[in-house]
Amino acid sequence: MTEAWYSALVWLKDNTPEPAPNDPETAYTVMSWWDYGDWITSVANRTPVAKQTQEGATIAGTYLISQDETSANQIMDELGAKYVVIDNLMAYNFIYPFVAWASRNETYHYNINDFYEVYYVPTEGGALEPVRLLYPVYYNSIVVRLFNFDGQAVVPAANDTVVISYQERADSKGNQYKAMTSWMPYPSYPEAEKFISEHPDGNYRIVGVDPTKSPVPLAKAEHYNLTYTAPGGTVKIFNYTK
């Protein structure tokens, strides 16, 4: 356990309501990923949605990559969750396992390539350099909206919205890959969206490179209040309010 996680969970224990034993009126859960379930139980003395046994991982994964606040809130309500504890790894490195677990839910219809893909860019020496580019679905995920943007509304800054073009190619062994052929920053998201709509037959995508700079507008998460940020900013706690 990192010092940031320990600090956050001690804060959670000392600054949130203590559920009364066997009292459903005061019971609530804490939303996070299953990796941290035992920490939430042992340090904060609170009940995690997802536990170290991976119980609850499917619903937690579904929540963390929910694409709109209404869907996210429905899950919080169903689970009786009042707090969300997330860290920097969950907002970037853990997207793949979130999707893998959420896919066990029959109603979930995204795959990992909806969130990001690797493109190859030729270097001056002729070699191909891999670059992971992030799609709007990544930025719309509730875990990203909360951790990277503190749940606030976002309007992309000039040139943060990028349109790329690409070609499907194959290497000498027949392996398919996507080669990026152009990179076009736009002053605003509406201008980039207009270009995409006017070129429906082209291989164009709106992408971002920096997880903390959204290429698409993001709505404010109205029911989530940032209540604690651990030293170093790597762990954050949000209070969910109906």
PyMOL commands that set and color helices and strands:
alter all, ss='L'
color gray80, all
select helices_A, chain A and resi 3-15+34-44+57-64+69-79+95-102+112-114+136-140+142-147+189-198
alter helices_A, ss='H'
color red, helices_A
select strands_A, chain A and resi 29-31+47-48+81-87+116-122+128-134+161-170+176-186+204-207+224-229+235-240
alter strands_A, ss='S'
color yellow, strands_A
deselect
rebuild
show_as cartoon
